[in-house]
Amino acid sequence: MKSWYLLYCKPREEQRAQQNLALQQVESYLPMITQQKTIRNKKQMVTVPLFPSYLFIYFDPELTSVSKIHNTRGANRIVGCREDMTPIDDRIISALKRRVSGHIPEVEKPLTKGDKVKFVDGPFKDLEAIFDENNPDKRCHVLFTIMGQQKRILVELTNLKPIDKTNEN
């Protein structure tokens, strides 16, 4: 009976495996997302696999040889427990397809000196600060008022979000 299975692929060869499986009439699904990456010091939007090195395949092991799939270029092995392949519930794949198709990347403008920010994580969660400057190691300096004094502290950039100036009171 046809079911979904998880195929572990060789590093960065998910699309190659998907193309070669299509030539064998094996249905596959490679969930992709768009994210911002820095390439040669420029921020660009790139499409990457949601689960690197993994590909979902839909086939009947009694009709299609498992060894044929294992020997497909780009493929490594079907994920399972010991010798048994573990089928994946169709509802999981359907939910994944719905979520990925609804994924809209957020393109945020870079923070500039003087922008108001809010901590979203860490010990200062939900407190506000003023963005000062970026650091090359994905950290930044912010001006933070603590005990009546303004201090310059170094924090993870991912712990901050800009405060929307249009919603300010």
Summary of the structure (lengths in Angstrom):
residues: 169
radius of gyration: 22.9
end to end distance: 60.3
largest distance: 72.9
contacts: 429
relative contact order: 0.16
helix: 20%
strand: 42%
